[in-house]
């Protein structure tokens, strides 16, 4: 079989992993001929052939010897420009840029069809867990009801350290940065933004509707209150940042927020940099998959898998028009543990179920809490199930 030649944009954590894997495994039959980087003189822990690095993107995009492009840079606008130019030059692309894909998802897929090329992006969502492949292939003949995911290994690592090992937020974040799970600027991860990008992508593959990430309600972990951590530890619960989407009567709703889970929940055992996805479908019921979601090689594995798809010219599953549903930015009333208390009057519009000195437990819709947070930026909440509430009230009564 023909050996394929690729051009690589980006030589960071994932890019280096892809390059090393292809260099060490001839079985892939793919060689990286040219690598576009910002700074050729940067010190790298790689032995690179002379002349392989360039700062000129056209040396890759207009190179007729290259069969396809691997796009692994950070900047979403620049990445979109690269993908568009690659398509215009008849080159298929593999990408792991979740922000670029989430922001330009519909436009990219339309350009893919216009220029009759292929575009794979499994590495953009949940690292080594092949969730897009499962949604496109395995669940294509089923009727999906919901998808829930721990989709950010950085957040999960921090929450594991805080609840299971009793570290404070800053200490847990530093550990994540030291191990390479978190960037020096961790905002996208800890704010929940990264999870929201990934959920936006998964919604299309699960339900056939493009949802801009900014339309998905969001609560991250960057202002997690110590009272919530104490509450979780006292009642043997764990805090998990979960992105979820569900269909109800043809309408899709979605949100990203921290939730308290107990030892009966599938997400309870997902620790550190691991991701987990729970899919609920009409015929198959609930199925749960887990795997590493952060680090060089887990994401590189997903990229390599897509490169193999290109090499063997595999077809891309498409969502038919009949499957397309509508998105409604609304949410049901749920029970929330709310900390960071201020004046009592701010909860006048909520159904307060329990109130202590440092927190309240109340029934509310997500958008009500968002409104409260605008005037009370220190307000923080975690979703709490009704069953947990009954158990915790019972436990507290026995103390």
Protein Blocks (a to p, Z undefined) as FASTA:
>chain_A
ZZdddddehjafklmmmmmmmmmmmknopacfbdcdfblklccfbdcdehkaccbfklmm
mmmkbmbdcdfbfblmlmmmmmmmmmmnopacddfbfklmmmmmmmmmmmmmmnopaddf
klmggpjacfklmmmmmmmmpccfbdcddfbfklmmmmmmmmmnopafklmmmmmmmnop
acfblmlmmnommmmmmmmmmmmmmnopacdfklpccddfklccfklmmmmmmnopacdd
ddddddeehiacdddddddddfkbfklmpgcjbccdddddfklopadddddfedjklmmm
mmmmmmmmmmnopacddddfklpccddddddddddddehiacfklmmmpccfbdcfkbcc
ddddfklmmmmmmmmmmbccddddfklmmmmmmmmmmZZ
